[in-house]
Amino acid sequence: MATLDELKKAAGIKAANEIQDGMTVGLGTGSTAAYMVEHLAKRIKEENLNVVGVSTSWSTTLQCRKLGIPLKEMGEVSELDIVIDGADEIDKNKNLIKGRGAAHLLEKIVASMGKRYIIIADSGKKVNTLGEKFAVPLEILPNAIGVVTAKVEALGGKVSVRMGAPGKDGPVISDSGNIIADAKFAPIENPAELSKQLDGIVGLVGHGLFINMATQVILATKNGLEEF
Ligand code: 5RP
């Protein structure tokens, strides 16, 4: 039986094979996205592809530099041919929770530029209702931590600042210098509405609900790849 890593790798390879010569592509963050980046690097070398990446985190940037994938700065582009990323929860409408790796703000900016936004994951990420297992990751401007916490709690979320990154005391700080927290909601019956309410909170610079963004999901199951 395939291991979890083999499932993630199969999804990553399938998505990396969608990339064509001449494309500019958004490269997600996380263990599944890392398999996609690895296979893209192999294709660039073997097929001599002219592909440029836009990275969603320092983690992915360092991997790309190591593997020799040319990168553009996020701020240099406004449209991408394909964006490929992982997710923490996926519902049947392709709505997502993202941000376990604290990269959700930059991931969402890059996703918003994609003509196609492909999500890759193992089938354990599929849920009936978002919020079943995962809290909604938040990215908060440090000076706004008090007001944002109060406003998210008024919407029914139990907020906790994410602590304990290995090798660092105190809160997890994003690649953009903001505080990462998580808001645990009861299963989210109307994720589009909650997303809109979170978008309206001043000082909350990002959250992990990705609504109507993904155009394709590639799920790796024990019986092979499923797409929807
Ligand atoms: C990082 C993310 C990741 O894409 C998400 O957590 C999935 O990661 P993995 O493939 O390691 O399960 O949103 O912020």
Residues whose N, C-alpha, C, O or C-beta is under 5 A from the ligand:
A	BS01	5RP	T29 G30 S31 T32 A33 D85 G86 A87 D88 K98 G99 R100 G101 A102 A103 H104
